[in-house]
């Protein structure tokens, strides 16, 4: 729609150099004609008929057009929105620590998985080495339990059993001898008891040695192996948890984009969740534009629409139309996706132009055909047949027609009023005319 008001356009049209030249020329001709008539009047006394003939004004030549009824017209509406990134993330660490390195700066483009920053992990690495050593020790013990005792150990256990058996047999012989001597009164009871107690101690040692040998021969119990396996698994879980913590000390890009902001520098001790950098995705930017509800209903999802951003035209796809109505603007938000090749930045202004058909009947006229009336009303001049009996068939009479301006489009206006299809309307030079004046139209 033309942003210039109708009076301004008319004023520009009237003040053009060509129009001013035409007006000056017409004024000069009229002035010279008046001077000539005055001089002639000084020389002789003409009759009334000759004076009337000489002073009769010649009809003006005007540009005209025959109007046709238009049942509808196309309007182009423009709506404004802005470019938005599909994703914008304030990226920070999941653990606190000392920031030792930042590998990116503002404006750098990164791809998914690129390292952005790192925390100090010296203490975590030391803890990991300790856990790895403990796990190795526990695994060795588990292997030993699963494999059972070595042949050499079993042989040594058997040898201990045989040795104790021999010692016990010797003590039993001594006990029998001491018992006989005690019964004969050759030794005291204390001497006899000493040998008896030694024999009993050796018997217990033999039972213990035999039990150890039996355990070695039967192998390790299931409960012992299960307990040692649990100890190994626990150490493995601790190492895995520590590896995750170490991995979280390295900040990586979650998606492709551009670094929009760097918040801290190396050496800073950061807490959990503090933003280190802002990452803005620029793979396929989107545009959000609010449009009237009736316009939103006419848009088709996935259809292609034209946008203007930064003086360039882009073809964008209607990605979605949000169902909620903005209570402030009474509009619905349309999300359009730009191609990945679009060279745009977030927050840029985007303009969405759409053509609409208005079902209104009227007549299109050049804006120069408008004549300003009283109280802000508008009119135009039509040419009609003369009402007198003059035989001059080439001249016509000017007649005022009241009209209402419905729409402006550049240098044209859509009007309706006391005009109808087929009327001949004057399109140029209306400032020189008055109703009832005679004119000549070259287009009739």
C-alpha positions in Angstrom: 0.0 0.0 0.0 1.3 3.5 -0.8 2.5 5.2 2.3 2.1 8.8 0.8 -1.2 10.4 1.4 -3.5 11.3 -1.5 -3.2 15.1 -0.9 0.6 14.9 -1.0 0.5 12.9 -4.2 -1.8 15.4 -5.8 0.3 18.3 -4.6 3.4 16.6 -6.2 1.5 16.0 -9.4 0.4 19.7 -9.5 3.8 21.1 -8.8 5.6 19.2 -11.5 7.6 21.4 -14.0 5.5 20.4 -16.9 2.3 21.4 -15.2 3.7 24.8 -14.1 4.9 25.5 -17.7 1.5 24.7 -19.1 -0.3 27.0 -16.7 2.2 29.8 -17.5 1.7 29.4 -21.2 -2.1 29.4 -20.9 -2.0 32.5 -18.7 0.2 34.3 -21.2 -2.1 33.5 -24.1 -5.1 34.8 -22.3 -3.3 38.0 -21.3 -2.2 38.7 -24.9 -5.7 38.0 -26.2 -7.1 40.6 -23.7 -4.5 43.2 -24.6 -5.3 42.7 -28.4 -9.0 43.0 -27.8 -8.5 46.2 -25.8 -6.5 47.8 -28.6 -9.1 46.9 -31.2 -11.9 48.4 -29.0 -10.0 51.7 -29.0 -10.0 51.9 -32.9 -13.6 51.0 -33.7 -17.0 50.2 -32.1 -17.9 46.6 -32.8 -21.4 45.2 -32.5 -22.4 42.7 -29.7 -22.2 39.7 -32.0 -18.6 40.3 -33.0 -17.5 41.0 -29.4 -19.1 37.7 -28.2 -17.5 35.7 -31.0 -14.1 37.2 -30.3 -14.3 36.7 -26.5 -15.7 33.2 -26.6 -13.3 30.8 -24.7 -12.0 27.9 -26.8 -12.7 24.4 -25.2 -9.7 22.9 -23.4 -8.2 19.6 -24.5 -8.2 17.0 -21.7 -7.0 13.4 -21.1 -9.8 11.0 -20.3 -10.4 7.3 -19.7 -13.5 5.0 -19.7 -13.8 3.2 -16.4 -14.7 -0.4 -16.0 -16.1 -2.1 -12.9 -13.6 -4.1 -10.8 -15.2 -6.8 -8.6 -12.1 -7.4 -6.4 -8.5 -6.3 -6.1 -5.2 -7.6 -4.8 -3.5 -6.0 -1.8 0.0 -6.7 -0.6 0.4 -6.7 3.2 3.8 -6.7 4.9 4.5 -8.2 8.4 7.6 -7.8 10.4 9.4 -10.4 12.5 13.0 -11.4 13.4 15.5 -14.2 12.7 15.9 -16.6 15.6 18.4 -19.5 16.1 17.0 -23.0 16.3 19.0 -23.5 19.5 20.9 -21.2 21.8 22.7 -22.8 24.8 24.6 -21.3 27.7 27.2 -24.1 28.1 28.8 -24.9 31.4 30.5 -27.7 33.4 28.6 -30.3 35.4 31.3 -30.1 38.1 33.2 -27.3 39.7 36.9 -26.7 39.5 39.7 -24.6 38.2 39.5 -23.6 34.5 42.8 -24.3 32.9 42.1 -23.8 29.2 39.5 -22.2 26.8 40.0 -23.3 23.2 37.5 -21.0 21.5 36.7 -17.3 21.3 33.7 -15.2 20.3 32.8 -15.6 16.7 34.5 -19.0 16.3 32.5 -21.6 14.4 32.5 -25.1 16.0 31.1 -28.5 15.1 29.5 -31.0 17.4 32.0 -32.7 19.6 34.7 -30.0 19.4 36.4 -29.3 22.8 35.6 -25.8 24.1 37.2 -25.7 27.5 38.9 -27.9 30.2 39.1 -28.1 34.0 42.1 -29.2 36.1 41.9 -33.0 36.6 45.3 -33.7 38.4 43.7 -34.9 41.7 41.2 -37.0 39.8 43.9 -38.7 37.8 45.8 -39.6 41.1 42.6 -41.1 42.6 42.1 -43.2 39.4 45.7 -44.6 39.6 45.1 -45.7 43.2 41.8 -47.4 42.3 43.4 -49.2 39.4 46.1 -50.6 41.7 43.5 -51.8 44.2 41.6 -53.4 41.5 44.6 -55.3 40.1 45.3 -56.6 43.6 41.7 -57.8 44.1 41.7 -59.4 40.6 44.9 -61.3 41.5 43.3 -62.6 44.7 40.2 -63.7 42.7 42.3 -65.6 40.2 44.0 -67.4 43.1 40.7 -68.3 44.7 39.3 -69.6 41.4 42.4 -71.7 40.5 42.7 -73.2 44.0 46.0 -74.2 45.9 49.1 -75.1 44.1 50.5 -78.6 44.0 53.5 -77.6 46.1 51.2 -76.1 48.8 49.2 -79.4 48.9 52.4 -81.4 49.1 53.7 -79.3 52.0 50.3 -79.7 53.8 50.5 -83.5 53.4 54.1 -83.5 54.7 53.0 -81.6 57.8 50.3 -84.1 58.4 52.7 -87.0 58.2 55.2 -85.2 60.5 52.6 -84.6 63.1 51.4 -88.3 62.8 55.0 -89.5 63.5 55.4 -87.1 66.4 52.0 -88.3 67.9 53.0 -91.9 67.5 56.3 -91.3 69.3 54.5 -89.5 72.1 52.0 -92.4 72.4 54.8 -94.9 72.8 56.4 -92.6 75.5 53.0 -92.3 77.2 52.6 -96.1 77.4 56.1 -96.6 78.8 55.5 -93.8 81.4 52.2 -95.4 82.4 53.9 -98.7 83.1 56.6 -97.0 85.1 54.1 -95.0 87.0 52.1 -98.1 87.9 55.3 -99.7 89.1 56.0 -96.6 91.2 59.2 -95.8 89.3 58.1 -92.3 88.3 55.9 -89.6 89.8 52.4 -88.8 88.5 53.7 -85.4 87.3 56.2 -87.1 84.9 53.4 -89.3 83.6 51.0 -86.3 83.1 53.6 -84.4 81.1 53.8 -87.1 78.5 50.0 -87.5 78.4 49.5 -83.8 77.8 52.1 -83.7 75.0 50.3 -86.6 73.3 47.0 -84.8 73.5 48.5 -81.5 72.0 50.0 -83.5 69.1 46.6 -85.1 68.5 45.0 -81.6 68.1 47.8 -80.5 65.8 47.2 -83.5 63.7 43.5 -82.7 63.4 44.2 -79.2 62.3 46.8 -80.2 59.7 44.4 -82.8 58.3 41.6 -80.1 58.1 43.9 -77.7 56.2 44.9 -80.5 53.8 41.3 -81.4 53.2 40.4 -77.7 52.5 43.2 -77.5 50.0 42.1 -80.7 48.3 38.5 -79.6 48.1 39.3 -76.1 46.6 38.1 -72.6 47.5 34.5 -72.3 48.7 31.9 -70.5 46.4 31.2 -67.8 49.0 34.8 -66.7 49.1 35.0 -66.4 45.3 31.7 -64.5 45.1 32.9 -62.1 47.8 36.1 -61.4 46.0 34.3 -60.9 42.7 32.1 -58.3 44.4 35.2 -56.5 45.6 36.6 -56.4 42.1 33.2 -55.1 40.7 33.0 -52.4 43.3 36.5 -51.1 42.4 35.5 -51.2 38.7 32.4 -49.1 39.4 34.5 -46.5 41.3 36.9 -46.2 38.4 34.0 -45.8 35.9 32.5 -43.1 38.1 35.8 -41.3 38.3 36.2 -41.6 34.5 32.8 -39.9 34.0 33.9 -37.1 36.4 37.1 -36.7 34.4 35.1 -36.6 31.1 32.8 -33.9 32.5 35.9 -31.8 33.1 36.1 -31.4 29.3 33.5 -29.1 27.8 32.4 -30.1 24.3 30.0 -28.5 21.7 26.6 -30.2 21.7 25.8 -29.1 18.2 27.2 -27.1 15.3 27.1 -23.4 15.7 29.0 -20.1 16.5 30.3 -18.9 19.8 28.2 -15.9 20.6 29.7 -15.0 24.0 32.7 -16.0 26.2 32.0 -15.4 29.9 35.2 -16.3 31.7 38.9 -16.7 31.2 41.6 -19.3 32.2 42.4 -19.5 35.9 38.9 -18.9 37.1 37.5 -21.3 39.7 34.0 -22.0 38.3 31.0 -23.5 40.1 28.6 -26.2 38.8 26.4 -24.9 35.9 28.1 -21.5 35.4 28.0 -20.4 31.8 31.4 -20.6 30.1 30.3 -19.8 26.5 27.1 -19.2 24.6 26.7 -21.4 21.5 24.2 -20.2 18.8 23.1 -22.7 16.2 23.2 -21.3 12.7 22.7 -24.4 10.6 19.1 -23.7 9.5 17.9 -20.3 11.0 14.3 -19.7 11.5 12.1 -16.6 11.4 9.2 -15.8 13.7 6.5 -13.4 12.5 3.2 -12.5 14.0 0.3 -12.3 11.4 -3.4 -11.7 11.8 -5.5 -14.7 12.6 -7.3 -14.7 9.3 -4.0 -14.6 7.4 -2.6 -17.5 9.5 -5.6 -19.6 8.6 -4.8 -19.2 4.9 -1.2 -20.2 5.2 -0.4 -23.9 4.3 2.1 -25.8 6.4 5.3 -26.7 4.5 4.5 -24.1 1.7 7.2 -21.8 0.4 6.9 -18.1 1.2 9.1 -15.1 0.3 11.0 -13.2 3.0 13.1 -10.1 2.8 16.0 -9.9 5.2 18.8 -7.3 5.0 17.8 -6.3 1.5 17.9 -9.8 0.1 15.0 -12.1 -0.8 14.8 -15.7 0.6 12.4 -18.5 0.0 11.4 -19.9 3.4 9.3 -23.0 4.3 6.4 -22.6 6.7 7.5 -24.9 9.5 4.6 -24.4 11.9 2.0 -22.0 13.0 1.6 -21.7 16.8 -2.0 -22.3 18.0 -1.9 -19.6 20.7 -3.0 -16.0 20.0 -0.8 -13.2 21.4 -3.1 -11.3 23.7 -1.3 -8.1 23.1 -1.2 -8.0 19.3 -4.0 -10.5 18.6 -1.8 -12.3 16.1 -0.6 -15.9 15.7 3.1 -16.7 15.4 4.3 -18.2 12.1 7.7 -20.0 12.1 9.4 -20.1 8.8 12.6 -22.1 8.2 15.3 -20.5 6.0 17.7 -22.6 3.8 21.0 -23.5 5.3 22.8 -21.3 2.8 21.0 -18.1 4.1 23.6 -15.6 5.3 21.6 -14.1 8.2 22.2 -13.5 11.9 19.8 -13.9 14.9 17.8 -10.8 15.7 17.8 -9.5 12.1 14.6 -7.9 10.9 12.6 -10.0 8.5 9.7 -8.9 6.4 7.0 -11.2 5.1 4.8 -10.0 2.2 1.6 -11.7 1.3 -1.0 -10.9 -1.4 -4.7 -10.9 -0.5 -7.8 -10.7 -2.6 -10.3 -8.1 -1.3 -13.9 -8.7 -2.5 -14.9 -5.1 -3.0 -16.4 -3.6 -6.1 -15.1 -0.3 -7.4 -13.4 1.6 -10.3 -9.7 2.2 -10.7 -8.7 5.8 -11.5 -5.3 7.6 -11.8 -4.7 9.5 -8.6 -4.5 12.7 -10.7 -8.2 12.3 -11.5 -9.1 13.1 -7.9 -10.5 16.5 -7.1 -10.6 17.6 -3.4 -14.0 18.8 -2.2 -15.4 20.3 1.0 -15.0 18.6 4.4 -12.4 16.2 3.2 -14.6 14.6 0.5 -13.4 13.6 -2.9 -14.8 13.9 -6.4 -13.8 13.5 -10.0 -14.8 15.1 -13.3 -16.8 13.3 -16.0 -17.3 14.5 -19.5 -20.9 14.4 -20.8 -22.8 15.7 -23.8 -23.6 19.4 -23.8 -27.0 20.6 -22.7 -27.2 23.6 -25.1 -28.0 23.5 -28.8 -24.5 24.1 -30.0 -23.7 22.1 -33.1 -20.1 21.6 -32.1 -20.1 17.8 -31.6 -16.4 17.6 -30.6 -16.8 19.4 -27.3 -18.3 18.1 -24.1 -19.3 19.5 -20.8 -17.5 18.9 -17.4 -19.7 17.3 -14.7 -18.7 16.7 -11.0 -19.1 13.2 -9.6 -18.8 12.5 -5.9 -16.7 9.5 -5.0 -15.3 7.6 -2.0 -11.7 6.4 -2.0 -11.5 2.7 -1.0 -7.8 1.8 -1.7 -4.6 3.4 -3.0 -2.0 1.5 -5.0 0.9 3.5 -6.2 -0.5 6.1 -8.6 -4.0 4.5 -8.8 -7.0 4.7 -6.5 -10.0 2.4 -6.2 -13.2 4.5 -5.8 -16.9 4.2 -5.8 -19.7 6.7 -5.8 -21.9 8.5 -8.4 -20.1 6.9 -11.3 -20.8 3.7 -13.3 -19.1 1.5 -15.8 -18.6 3.2 -19.2 -18.3 6.8 -17.8 -15.6 8.9 -19.3 -13.5 10.5 -16.5 -10.9 13.2 -16.9 -7.5 12.0 -15.7 -5.3 15.0 -16.2 -5.5 18.8 -15.6 -8.4 18.8 -13.2 -7.0 21.9 -11.5 -7.9 24.0 -14.6 -11.5 22.9 -14.8 -14.8 23.8 -13.2 -18.2 22.0 -13.6 -20.0 23.1 -16.7 -16.8 24.0 -18.6 -16.5 22.8 -22.2 -13.6 20.5 -23.0 -12.4 18.4 -25.9 -11.4 14.8 -25.3 -9.1 13.2 -27.8 -9.9 9.7 -26.7 -13.6 9.9 -27.4 
